[in-house]
């Protein structure tokens, strides 16, 4: 997630992503045509394999039954990040003052003492930066009140400034211990992984997302499985990767067969795949993104309904990683997927109007208002939306949350 005090860097970030994509395209120019052809074949196979029940969330290859944590959420949920540890132009919001519209509240952010320490710390924003910040006791009371009202409150780890690289098993174990301490101290419902920047990067030669070998990936998977086992089925686990780390994997994965690609391309895929049985929600950030190729083999740009439709269709249909039909990323269940958006024009590049948000939901859940993109299914069980952030939505008169509340899912 982008902290708005750094908004001047956002345009540069988006351009950089496009530049990285161009570099990867050049590096794999020898195989691009073949990859696209095999990708089209794989997409057709995935569509053929879909059962009649899949459109309403029925059985489908690679899918698992909803978890206890997922079942505890509303059928259609609104997820929002609360700026709890830092200040910016959106203003500080006390936890007790978070509107009831928000079903999952992600406390932003827990950050490491150093990128490779694995030691995660969470502190409330100091009063010198956030006038009116509540006491620790009042903050904890606010968490309990939200939980009593049926809300889930999670600690979000990472963010733009919180680079987390679990390079060793010692860092992995420290991560588990320090995150557990935060969860226990505040009585939280679970964990959100918002690793950005260089937190996840694949080693040269690590080319199979189903059998990763890169230590930062392997150790993260192990740590999350340990936390899930420790806290049980009710533990809420969510992830908020950027498109570069997920959907870009349709074209490029890691440094590629010839080297030269950005090793971060698709680097979240092995984590999502390994945790799919434990994952409550995946809400990819459909913003601060360069153009991404969809399953139609066309590039899609952020800011409109088309981008959200294409990016979400990829998660719910599945796709061959780097165009290799022997390495298929299986579809997630609709109840595991929410669409990530900026809550306002101030919150980040890729702001989408409420009309386009509604059009994207209409297309994905009832196959209307799809424009030129043809989805590979219809998913009325799509979980909902995620926004960066609660604070920026309040700053903008709650336009995002009000639109979600007013949307008819029937």
Residue pairs with C-beta under 8 A, 6 or more apart in sequence:
1 81
1 108
1 109
1 156
1 159
1 160
1 194
1 196
1 240
1 285
1 348
1 388
1 389
2 9
2 10
2 13
2 160
2 288
2 347
2 348
2 388
3 83
3 86
3 88
3 159
3 160
3 161
4 88
4 89
4 90
4 346
4 347
4 348
4 392
5 87
5 88
5 89
6 160
7 346
7 348
10 288
10 348
10 349
11 349
13 288
13 349
14 288
14 289
14 290
14 349
15 290
17 244
17 288
17 289
17 290
18 290
18 291
20 244
20 262
20 265
20 290
21 248
21 252
21 290
21 291
23 260
23 261
23 262
24 251
24 252
24 256
24 260
24 261
24 262
24 265
25 32
25 251
26 260
27 256
27 258
27 259
27 260
27 261
28 35
28 251
28 252
28 256
28 257
28 258
28 260
28 261
30 258
31 257
31 323
34 323
35 251
35 322
35 323
35 324
36 297
36 323
38 320
38 323
38 324
38 325
39 250
39 295
39 297
39 319
39 320
39 323
39 325
40 297
41 325
42 319
42 320
42 323
42 325
42 328
43 295
43 317
43 319
43 320
43 376
45 325
46 317
46 318
46 319
46 328
46 331
46 376
47 317
47 376
47 377
49 60
49 61
50 60
50 376
50 377
51 58
51 59
51 60
52 58
53 59
53 60
54 60
54 377
55 377
55 378
55 379
55 380
56 378
56 379
56 380
56 381
57 333
57 334
57 335
57 379
57 380
57 381
60 331
60 333
61 330
61 331
62 276
62 318
62 328
62 330
62 331
63 330
63 331
63 332
63 333
64 276
64 277
64 333
66 333
66 335
67 233
67 277
67 278
67 280
68 232
68 233
68 234
69 189
69 190
69 233
69 234
69 235
69 236
69 237
69 280
70 280
70 281
70 335
70 336
72 152
72 234
72 236
73 103
73 104
73 152
73 236
73 280
73 281
73 383
74 103
74 384
75 335
75 381
75 383
75 409
76 382
76 383
76 384
76 409
77 103
77 104
77 281
77 338
77 383
77 384
78 101
78 102
78 103
78 104
78 384
78 385
78 386
78 387
78 401
78 404
78 405
79 102
79 103
79 104
79 106
79 238
79 281
79 283
79 338
79 384
79 385
79 386
79 387
80 98
80 102
80 104
80 105
80 106
80 343
80 386
80 387
80 388
80 389
80 390
80 393
80 401
81 106
81 108
81 156
81 387
81 388
81 389
81 390
82 93
82 95
82 98
82 105
82 106
82 107
82 108
82 389
82 390
82 391
83 90
83 92
83 93
83 108
83 125
83 389
83 390
83 391
84 95
84 107
84 108
84 109
84 122
84 124
84 125
84 139
85 107
85 108
85 109
85 110
85 111
85 122
85 123
85 124
85 125
86 108
86 109
86 125
86 129
86 130
87 125
87 129
87 130
88 391
89 346
89 395
90 346
90 347
90 389
90 391
90 392
90 394
90 395
91 391
91 394
91 395
92 125
92 130
92 131
92 132
92 133
92 391
93 390
93 391
93 394
94 132
94 133
94 134
94 138
94 139
94 142
95 105
95 134
95 139
95 142
95 143
95 146
95 153
96 134
96 138
96 141
96 142
96 145
98 105
98 142
98 146
98 390
99 390
99 394
99 398
99 401
100 149
101 398
101 401
101 402
101 404
101 405
102 151
102 390
102 401
103 150
103 151
103 152
103 384
104 151
104 152
104 153
104 154
104 236
104 238
104 281
105 146
105 151
105 152
105 153
105 154
105 390
106 154
106 155
106 156
106 192
106 194
106 238
106 240
107 122
107 153
107 154
107 155
107 156
107 186
107 188
108 156
108 159
108 194
108 389
109 122
109 156
109 157
109 158
109 159
109 161
109 162
109 194
110 120
110 121
110 122
110 155
110 156
110 157
110 158
110 162
110 179
110 182
111 120
111 121
111 122
111 157
111 158
111 159
111 161
111 162
112 118
112 119
112 120
112 121
112 162
112 163
112 164
113 119
113 121
115 163
115 164
115 165
115 198
115 199
116 165
116 166
116 167
116 168
116 171
117 171
117 174
118 164
118 166
118 168
118 170
118 171
118 172
118 173
118 174
118 175
118 178
119 174
119 175
119 178
120 157
120 164
120 175
120 178
120 179
120 182
121 178
121 182
122 155
122 182
122 186
124 130
124 133
124 134
124 136
124 139
125 133
126 133
127 133
134 142
139 186
140 186
140 187
143 153
143 186
143 187
143 188
144 187
146 153
147 153
147 187
147 189
152 189
152 190
152 236
153 186
153 188
153 189
154 188
154 189
154 190
154 191
154 192
154 236
154 238
155 179
155 182
155 183
155 186
155 188
155 191
155 192
156 191
156 192
156 193
156 194
156 240
157 164
157 179
157 191
157 192
157 193
157 194
157 195
158 164
158 193
158 194
158 195
158 196
158 199
159 194
159 196
160 196
160 197
162 194
163 196
163 197
163 198
163 199
164 175
164 195
164 199
165 171
165 198
165 199
165 216
166 172
166 175
166 215
166 216
166 219
166 220
166 223
167 215
167 216
167 219
168 215
168 219
169 219
171 219
172 219
172 220
172 222
172 223
175 219
175 223
176 223
176 226
176 227
176 230
179 191
179 223
179 227
180 227
180 230
182 188
183 190
183 191
183 231
189 234
189 235
189 236
190 231
190 235
190 236
190 237
190 238
190 280
191 224
191 227
191 235
191 236
191 237
191 238
192 237
192 238
192 239
192 240
193 220
193 224
193 237
193 238
193 239
193 240
193 271
194 239
194 240
194 241
195 220
195 241
195 268
196 241
196 242
198 264
199 216
200 216
200 217
200 220
200 245
200 264
200 267
200 268
200 271
201 214
201 216
201 263
201 264
201 267
202 212
202 214
202 217
202 253
202 254
202 255
202 263
202 264
202 266
202 267
203 213
203 214
203 215
203 254
203 263
204 254
204 255
204 259
204 263
205 213
206 212
206 213
206 214
206 217
206 254
207 253
207 254
207 257
207 322
208 327
209 249
209 253
209 266
209 269
209 270
209 273
209 321
209 327
209 329
210 270
210 273
210 327
212 218
212 221
212 270
212 274
217 267
217 270
217 271
220 271
221 270
221 271
221 274
221 275
224 237
224 271
224 275
224 278
225 274
225 275
225 278
227 235
227 237
228 235
228 237
228 275
228 278
236 280
236 281
237 275
237 278
237 279
237 280
237 281
238 279
238 280
238 281
238 282
238 283
239 268
239 271
239 272
239 275
239 279
239 281
239 282
239 283
240 283
240 284
240 285
240 340
240 386
241 268
241 272
241 282
241 284
241 285
242 284
242 285
242 288
242 289
243 284
243 285
243 286
243 289
243 292
243 311
244 262
244 264
244 265
244 289
244 290
245 264
245 265
245 266
245 267
245 268
245 269
246 266
246 268
246 269
246 272
246 284
246 315
247 284
247 292
247 293
247 294
247 311
247 314
247 315
248 265
248 266
248 292
249 265
249 266
249 269
249 319
249 321
249 322
249 329
250 293
250 294
250 295
250 314
250 319
250 320
250 321
250 322
250 323
251 265
251 293
251 322
251 323
252 261
252 262
252 265
252 266
252 322
253 265
253 266
253 269
253 321
253 322
254 261
254 263
254 265
254 266
254 267
255 261
255 262
255 263
256 265
256 322
266 321
266 322
269 321
269 329
272 279
272 282
272 329
272 332
273 329
273 330
276 330
276 332
276 336
279 332
279 336
280 336
281 336
281 337
281 338
281 383
281 386
282 315
282 332
282 336
282 337
282 338
283 337
283 338
283 339
283 340
283 385
283 386
284 311
284 315
284 339
284 340
285 340
285 388
286 302
286 307
286 308
286 311
286 339
286 340
286 341
286 350
286 352
287 302
287 340
287 341
287 342
287 348
287 349
287 350
287 351
287 388
288 302
288 348
288 349
288 350
289 302
289 307
289 349
289 350
291 299
291 300
291 301
292 299
292 300
292 307
292 310
292 311
293 299
293 300
294 300
294 310
294 311
294 313
294 314
294 373
295 310
295 313
295 314
295 317
295 319
295 376
296 310
296 373
296 374
300 306
300 307
300 310
300 311
300 373
301 307
302 349
302 350
302 352
303 349
303 350
303 351
303 352
304 352
304 356
305 352
305 356
305 357
305 359
305 360
305 363
305 369
305 371
306 371
306 372
306 373
307 350
307 352
308 339
308 341
308 352
308 356
308 357
308 360
308 364
309 360
309 363
309 364
309 370
309 371
309 373
309 375
310 373
311 339
312 337
312 339
312 360
312 364
312 382
313 364
313 373
313 375
313 376
313 377
315 331
315 332
315 337
316 331
316 332
316 334
316 337
316 364
316 376
316 377
316 379
316 382
317 331
317 375
317 376
317 377
318 328
318 329
318 330
318 331
319 328
319 329
320 327
320 328
320 329
321 327
321 328
321 329
333 381
334 379
334 380
334 381
334 382
334 383
335 381
335 382
335 383
336 383
337 379
337 382
337 383
338 382
338 383
338 384
338 385
338 386
339 357
339 360
339 361
339 382
339 384
339 385
339 386
340 385
340 386
340 387
340 388
341 350
341 351
341 352
341 357
341 385
341 386
341 387
341 388
341 400
342 348
342 349
342 350
342 351
342 352
342 387
342 388
342 392
343 387
343 388
343 389
343 390
343 392
343 393
343 396
343 399
343 400
343 401
344 351
344 392
344 393
344 395
344 396
344 399
344 400
345 351
345 396
346 392
346 395
346 396
347 387
347 388
347 389
347 392
348 388
352 360
354 399
354 400
354 403
357 385
357 403
358 369
358 403
358 407
359 369
359 371
360 369
361 382
361 407
361 409
362 368
362 369
362 370
363 369
363 370
363 371
363 373
363 375
364 375
364 378
364 379
364 382
365 378
365 379
365 380
365 382
365 409
366 378
366 380
367 375
367 378
380 409
384 404
385 400
385 404
387 393
387 400
387 401
393 399
393 400
393 401
